[in-house]
Amino acid sequence: DGLWTLGCDAGCDAGQLFADGVDLTLRDREAATAREAAQKRALAAVDQYCSDFEAKVRGMGGIGFFLGGIGPDGHVAFNCAGSGRHSVTRLTKTNYATQAAAAGDLGG
């Protein structure tokens, strides 16, 4: 299926499920609707994917060299201002400057 359908029910993709945006507060609260429940399951699947990816990287000895871009506000590789020094792979909300700078690369 791929990442675009990760955690989505059959016949649905993330573009449909999150058409109105991604509410990351669903990680820490109960879903109020069936749509939110589906979104919460998808977020949990993405979080698990990120954790599994980190475990695979550690299992292969880590990353010896990383070349990343620096954004207009000084962020590195989507680690926006305020990200922890030991941030791991995760789904996170980005600020407007990051979204605008990456829009062309991400199909927006």
Secondary structure, DSSP 8 states (H G I E B T S, - for coil): --GGGTT--TT--HHHHTTT---GGGGSS--SSHHHHHHHHHHHHHHHHHHHHHHHHHHTT--S-----B-TTS-BTTB-TT--TT--S------HHHHHHHTTTTT-
